[in-house]
């Protein structure tokens, strides 16, 4: 593959990524790539390094080494706020909703980093629940509404790559189904998505490629069209 094709089609390439929290060595040489408009999943058991991989891409770990090329820029030595300004949106597992602010104030909080972000009207059309609760404080939102708000907040910013960490955890099936519909829509709009997910049934139909992590390394890569043939091998690694 020529470097010209690389630069035009790839949104993210992670090479030999190591990450540390203090003295703890969590990632041991992770390699992955995502093309524009693709969705990849990071699967694995608890402690495999999935969430740490997302945080390492953004620089939210103690120390990291290797290479992280985002949209043609080497970001491994960049501060997190610079990486965010390049167009990376992060939806953390803990959601980070400000309890004292209303839904709409939470939505308006992050800065716009690039043109092409969704308007409030578009966001409310995507998440009608948030429109109904737009004046409610963050503490009054259900877990599902908080998750919708955490996702909606990064869609306003103009970020073109979304890092989504365990967005379905603990949510009712009807909310999980809605989030799946939203992700499909975002893919049709050209967003590039890295999804950390425990719920394999949710992740499987959405992804172009699955990366299974074990002990801070990529143990298996499965393309969408290989899924049926490799499901049993994946389940053995995932312990499901």
Buried (B, 14 or more C-beta within 10 A) or exposed (E): EEEEEBEEEBBBBBBEBBBBEEEEEBBBEBBBBBBBBBBBBBBBBEEBBBBBBBBBBBBBBEEBBBEBBBBEEEBBEBEBEEBBBBBBBBBBBEBBBEEEBBBBBBBBEBEEBEEEBBEBEEBBEBBEBBBEBBEBBBEEBEEBBBBBBBBBBBBBBBBBBBBBBBBBBEBEEEBBEBBBEBBEEBBEEEBBBBBBBBBBEBBBEBBBBBBBBBEBBBBBBBEBEBBEEBBEBBEEBBEE
